Amino acid sequence: MLRIKKVLNSSVVLATDEHSQEFILLGKGIGYGKKAGTVIGDSDFNQVFVTSPNPSVEQLLTTVASTSPQLIELTQTIVNRAAEQLQTKLSDSLYVALLDHLKLRWNVMPKESKLPIEFIGKLKRITAMNLRLAMLQ
């Protein structure tokens, strides 16, 4: 049984189990209207990161806490589709790197603009190139 320790945003929570092990749980609306102590069901999340004294996990916590739920969901979709197409499990570090990249690109776009076609095309090229490079390592 997992309980919310901290709501990071509407799509991400920090949770603990009965052994005080911490987990980062991602799921659409998982944190919306929730408070610390709320029990989380298995169907409430679709991605889990186990916390550890690991720079990748610390970077994920920092990045996720200040990222919009829409970008988190976009990142999940991209990584999940890539894993399906490549028929392999992808490293959690890819998730962190892609989320960080999307957040950086999103923040430099003018706030009043919609997602430009050039951004979508560039994102597809960069993502495909990064996935090919990641597979070589």
N, C-alpha and C positions, 0 to 999 in steps of 0.2 A: 504494500500500500504506500503510495506516494502522497506527500502533503506539500502544499506550497510554502516555501520559506520566504520568497520575495517575488513580486510581480515586476518583471523588467519592462514589459509593454503588453499590449493586448494579445500578442502572438507568442510571447516567450516568458517562461517562468523559471525560477530556480526552485527546485523541490528537493526534499529529503525523504529517504526511506526509513524503516524502523531501526536501521543500524546507523543512522545519521550520515549515510553516504549521500553526497549531493549530486544532483543531476540537472542539466539544462534541458528543458522540454520545450519543443516547438510545435505549435499547432494553431490553426486558424481560430482566433478568439479564445484561446486557452486561458489568457489572463484577464479577459474583459470582465469587469465587475467582480473579480475574485479578490480575496484577502488572504493574508498569511494564515496557515492552518487548514485551509480548504483541502479536502481530499480530491485527488486527481484520478480519474478512471483511465484505463488503458486506451479507450477509444478517443480520449480527449487530445492526444498528441500523436504526431506522426514521425517525429524525429527526436532522438535522445542523444545527449552528449554527457558522458560521465566526467565529472570534474576531477581534477588532479593538480598537483603543483607543476603544471605544464604551461609553458608560455603560450601555446596554441589555445588552450582553454581560457586562460586569462585574457588573451586578445579577443576571443569570441565573446566573453562576457562584456568586455568594454565596448566592443563594436555593436553588439546586439542591444545593449542598454540605450544606446543613442541612435538607433536606426528605426525608421518607420516600418510598421508591420507589412506594408505593401512591398518594400524591398526585401524583407525577410521571406515573404511568400514567393516572390519572383526568384530569389536565390534557390529556395527549396525546389521549385518547379524545374529550374535549369539543371540542377545537380541530379534530381531524380530522373529526368528525361535522359540525361547523358549516361547515367548508370544503366538505365534500361537499354539504350541503344548500344552501349559498349558491352553490355551483359557482364558487368563486373561491379564490385563495391568500390566506391571512390573514397579516397582519404578525406577525413574530416578537415584537414588543413586546406583542401580545395574549397570547401564550403566557406571557411573563414576568409580565404583570399578573394574569392568571388564576391562575397558580401561586402568586403572592404572596398573592392574595386567599384562595384555598383554604387555604393554609398558615396564614394569620392566623385564619380562621374555625375551622379544625381545632384550633388551639392553645388557643382559648378554651373549647372543649367539655370537659366533665369527662372525665377519662381512662377512667373505668369505664363510661361510657355508650356505647351503640352509636350509629350515625349516625341521628339523629332524623328522622322524616318531615318535620318543619317545615324542617329544614336542606336536605333534598333539594328541597322545593318552592321555598324561597327561592333556592337555587342556580339552579334552572331559570329563575326570573323574572329574577334578576340577570344571568345569562349571556345570556338572550335580549335583555334591554335593552342590555347592553354591546355585543353584536354589532350590534344595530340602530344604536346610536350610532357604532360604529366604521365602519360602512358609509357613514355620512353624511360622514365626514371625508375 
